[in-house]
Amino acid sequence: MAIGTSPNPLIKNTTDGLETQKWGGIIADENGKTSKENVYAGGDAVSGAATVILAMGAGKLAAKAIDNNMQK
């Protein structure tokens, strides 16, 4: 559910091995892959407040990367 423009602070405080920005945003590569194995992120949790279109694009890129990863 997307109801905010910043990540829940519990994410960085309770997820060992997940690299985050100082402001709490999740660090992810261009495909949404995070520092935690098999965890992908996008949208406001990564970029901060942005448009729905950008969040949808991040979701599509992450879905493609997840699919490619499962094919290996």
N, C-alpha and C positions, 0 to 999 in steps of 0.2 A: 504494500500500500504506500503510495507516495503522498504524504500529507505535510511535508515540511521542506525547507530549503537547506537544511544542514543535517549532517549525520547525527544519530542518537549517540550521546557521549558514552553510553554503555558499550558500544561496539569496540572502541579502542581500549576500554578499561577491562574488558572481559574476554578478548580474543587474542590469546597468546600467538605470537608469530606474525601478526598482521601489522604491517608498517602503515603508519598514518602521518599526516601532516600535523604541524603544531596546532592548527585550528580544528583537528579531528577528522579531516577528510581522509579517505582511504587512498593509498598510493597504488595506482594500477598502471599497467603499460597501455599501449595504443589499442590492445585487444581486450582490455578489461581485466587481465590476469593480475592478481595481487601476489604478495609475498607468501601467502599461505597456499599450499598445494590444493589444486582443484577448486579454488575460490576466485570468483570473478565479481567485479563490481563496476557500476557505471552510474550516470546521472548525477544528481546533486551530492550524493555521498562521496563522489570522486572530484567533481569539478566545482562544487559550490553551487550557489543559485544560478540556474540557467533555464533555457527553454525546454518545453516538453519534447520538441523536435530533436534537440541535442541528446536528451535522455533516451529517446527511442532509438536514435542512431547508435548510441553506446550499447544499448541492449542488443541490437542486431549484430554489431561487431563481436560482442561477447558470446552470443549464441553461436556464431560461426566458429569462433575459436574453441568453444566447448565441444562442438561437433567434430572439429578437426582433431582435437585432443583425444576424443573417444575413439576415433578411427585408428589411432596408433596401436 
